[in-house]
Every structure is written in structure tokens, then in C-alpha cells.
Amino acid sequence: MYKQDIKINSDLIWNLLSDVNALSIEEIEELTGYNEKFIYMALGWLLKENKILLTEKHGILYVESLKSDYSEMYF
């Protein structure tokens, strides 16, 4: 898997998270059809960009989007 593929996967996961409050890894896997290891690579990308928060509830890992008050600005 290449860097661009990971970015594409992370974009799709980010779009899923923007529609809901939080998803478990299993839910992301069901919605995307991605292998779990590819999901974790995409989540690493999103964590680096400070776009998500990982939380654990009752032993299940959930991914939540971090919504900012600022939209991306380009100069």
C-alpha cells in the first residue's frame, strides 16, 4: 500500500465520521470493506492531522471526528 492509497482511505473514513458522532473500528470495517490493518494506517494519518480522537468504551475502540471552528484556509 502506498502513501496515496492511505490518504484516499483516510479521506473516506473522515467523510464517514463527518456524518456521525463516532464509529467503532468494526463499524468502519463494515462500512468501508477495508482490512483492519489498512484502517489503522488511515487512522494514523488522521491522528497526525489532528482530525480524530480515539476513545475506548467498554473495551471497544471508537473513532470520533474533531470538528474545528475553522475551515481550511488557503492563501
Secondary structure, 3 states (H helix, E strand, C coil): CCHHHHHHHHHHHHHHHHHCCEEEHHHHHHHHCCCHHHHHHHHHHHHHCCCEEEEEECCEEEEEECCCCCCCCCC
